[in-house]
């Protein structure tokens, strides 16, 4: 505020007074974006198990097309895990069968593009280069599990993993029997038969039952 030469307050001049500021519009609080109601843990587990039961893991046989040039490193009895790559392809990484990362075991290696002896195997085709249109080999992959192992993401070949049975993400517990013993699986289990060798049946039992 300016002052007169004598130090007093200047008189109000209506002709030189600044224009009043326009009033600010009244703005209320922003409308919150509606959030979906969170699912309870039992509901999530029910949804996951419903998917497992509906698919029956039969889609395992359709998994996996790799354009890896490392096919010469694989052989029956070795174990590996799968990862997603750019372009929709998948690749494999070998690992010790005792490693928690080794989710699949190679039961058989076939020449070219070939079906496996049992529909529960994952048929993983290997190509010599990214431009190859003909598979060099086909790996017949079985779940690498022992009785008592628990799994999460059982319907995703690149995300399936072994976890503690007390882990909230655990979806299924494996029960493994030698031979073709699907009768060992209950009606709520998903039964997978592998001709091997060794021939075995894997029952994937929903977690929370007999653990």
PyMOL commands that set and color helices and strands:
alter all, ss='L'
color gray80, all
select helices_A, chain A and resi 41-55+58-62+71-73+86-88+182-184
alter helices_A, ss='H'
color red, helices_A
select strands_A, chain A and resi 65-66+79-84+90-95+104-111+122-126+137-143+150-152+161-163+172-178+190-194+200-206
alter strands_A, ss='S'
color yellow, strands_A
deselect
rebuild
show_as cartoon
